[in-house]
Amino acid sequence: MNRSETMKLLWKDKKYRKAQIKAQNRGKKEADSGSNISLTMREQYASGQRKVIGGTEWIVLHTDKAGKISCHDRHCEAYVAKLLDNNSNVKVFKKDWPRIGYKNKGKDHTYFPDYYIRLHTGRRVLLELLFKDGKGGERKYIRKVKAAKRYCKRRGWKFVFFLFTRKDVGNKIVFKRTVKRLVRDLCHE
């Protein structure tokens, strides 16, 4: 049973749902493996509006600089989290923060950038790793990127996104080398 199916089953339980809503309202993180998943995202998983990409399951990482975080992609997001955690220039980073609103096809959407990074110099960066799957979702990417750029510009932050193709991710050696160089350059003071 993958993470999406587990969330659907859990969300159907009224006691569980009530406890999650109560914890969310208090601002506390839940103790389960999806600790930094917002209430909106949980509802989307439960209703089937949001699906786990590529059938991967959520994994939990314990980091020094971000605490406990959940990643849905073992190869990419978890690898970047480890690189950020081990980078001496990074003071703190957060996963799926902040919330950025944007419109797509006339509907309101919320976008959660992959990483918020604060360096020891005080510089703040939003990092997004995008994957081109060839299924025509590029318009949504464009709207997300534009919304994130506006958000960062208003705050004096930097926004960086990197677009990967299936071929890039398939070659793990080249992929890891590229991501390592990206994080190193991004965090260089």
C-alpha positions in Angstrom: 0.0 0.0 0.0 1.5 3.3 -1.0 1.4 6.6 0.9 -1.6 8.0 -1.1 -3.7 4.9 -0.3 -2.7 5.0 3.3 -3.6 8.7 3.6 -7.0 8.0 2.1 -7.7 5.2 4.6 -6.6 7.3 7.5 -8.5 10.4 6.4 -11.8 8.4 6.3 -11.4 7.8 10.1 -13.3 10.6 11.8 -11.1 10.5 15.0 -7.9 10.7 13.0 -9.3 13.6 10.8 -10.5 15.5 13.9 -7.1 15.0 15.6 -5.2 16.2 12.5 -7.4 19.3 12.2 -7.0 20.1 15.9 -3.2 19.7 15.6 -3.1 21.8 12.5 -5.1 24.6 14.2 -2.7 24.6 17.1 0.2 24.8 14.7 1.8 21.6 15.9 3.3 19.0 13.6 1.9 15.6 13.7 4.0 12.6 14.8 3.4 10.5 11.7 5.7 10.3 8.7 3.9 13.1 6.8 4.6 15.7 9.5 5.1 18.7 7.2 2.2 18.1 4.9 -0.4 20.8 5.1 -4.1 20.1 5.9 -5.0 21.2 2.3 -2.5 18.7 0.9 -3.9 15.9 3.1 -7.4 16.6 2.0 -6.3 16.5 -1.7 -4.6 13.2 -1.2 -7.6 11.8 0.6 -10.0 12.9 -2.1 -7.8 11.7 -5.0 -7.2 15.3 -6.4 -3.5 14.9 -5.6 -1.5 11.8 -6.3 1.9 10.5 -5.5 4.0 11.1 -8.5 5.6 8.0 -10.1 4.2 5.7 -7.4 7.0 6.6 -5.0 6.2 6.6 -1.3 6.9 9.3 1.2 10.0 8.9 3.2 11.1 10.8 6.4 14.5 12.3 6.8 16.0 13.6 10.1 18.2 16.6 9.4 20.2 18.9 11.7 19.1 22.1 10.0 15.5 21.4 9.1 14.5 18.8 11.7 12.2 16.0 10.4 11.1 16.5 6.8 9.0 14.3 4.4 10.1 13.8 0.8 8.2 12.0 -1.8 11.1 11.2 -4.1 13.9 9.1 -2.8 16.4 10.1 -5.5 16.0 13.8 -5.8 14.4 15.7 -3.0 16.1 13.5 -0.3 19.5 13.9 -2.0 19.1 17.7 -2.1 18.0 17.7 1.6 21.2 15.8 2.5 23.4 18.2 0.5 21.8 21.2 2.1 22.1 19.7 5.6 25.8 19.1 5.0 26.6 22.5 3.5 28.4 24.8 5.9 27.0 27.9 4.3 23.4 26.9 5.0 22.0 28.2 8.3 18.5 26.6 8.0 16.3 25.2 5.3 12.6 24.2 5.1 10.8 21.8 2.8 7.5 22.9 1.1 7.5 26.4 2.5 6.1 29.1 2.0 2.7 28.9 0.4 2.5 30.9 -2.8 -0.9 31.5 -4.5 -1.3 31.5 -8.2 -4.0 31.1 -10.9 -4.1 28.3 -13.5 -7.0 28.1 -16.0 -9.0 30.6 -13.9 -8.8 28.6 -10.7 -6.8 29.5 -7.5 -4.0 27.1 -6.7 -1.4 27.0 -3.9 2.3 26.3 -4.7 4.8 25.0 -2.2 8.4 25.5 -3.4 10.6 22.5 -2.7 13.1 24.3 -0.5 13.4 27.6 1.4 17.1 28.1 2.2 18.6 30.8 4.5 22.3 31.2 4.4 24.6 32.4 7.1 25.0 35.7 5.2 21.3 36.3 5.5 20.6 35.7 1.9 17.3 33.7 1.3 16.7 31.4 -1.6 13.7 29.4 -2.9 14.8 26.3 -4.8 12.4 24.3 -7.0 13.3 21.1 -8.9 11.0 20.6 -11.8 10.6 17.4 -13.8 9.4 17.5 -17.4 7.4 14.3 -17.8 6.4 14.9 -21.4 2.6 15.0 -20.5 2.1 18.6 -21.2 2.1 20.1 -17.7 4.6 22.8 -18.7 2.0 25.6 -18.6 1.4 24.9 -14.9 5.2 25.1 -14.3 5.3 28.4 -16.0 2.6 29.9 -13.8 4.2 28.5 -10.7 7.6 29.9 -11.6 6.2 33.3 -12.4 4.3 33.4 -9.1 7.5 32.4 -7.2 9.6 35.0 -9.0 7.1 37.7 -8.0 7.0 36.5 -4.4 10.8 36.5 -4.1 11.2 39.8 -5.8 8.9 41.5 -3.3 11.0 40.1 -0.5 14.4 40.6 -1.9 15.0 36.8 -2.1 16.4 34.8 -4.9 14.4 32.1 -6.8 16.2 29.3 -8.5 14.6 26.5 -10.5 16.1 23.6 -12.3 14.3 21.6 -15.0 15.1 17.9 -15.3 13.9 15.5 -17.9 13.3 11.8 -17.4 16.6 11.1 -19.1 18.5 13.3 -16.6 17.0 11.5 -13.6 17.6 8.1 -15.3 21.4 8.6 -15.3 22.0 8.8 -11.5 25.7 9.6 -11.7 25.2 12.6 -13.9 22.1 13.6 -12.1 23.8 13.6 -8.6 26.8 15.4 -10.0 24.6 18.1 -11.5 22.5 18.5 -8.3 25.6 18.6 -6.2 27.1 21.4 -8.3 23.8 23.3 -8.3 23.5 23.3 -4.5 27.2 24.2 -4.1 26.9 27.1 -6.5 23.6 28.2 -5.0 25.0 28.2 -1.4 28.4 29.8 -2.2 28.8 33.0 -0.3 
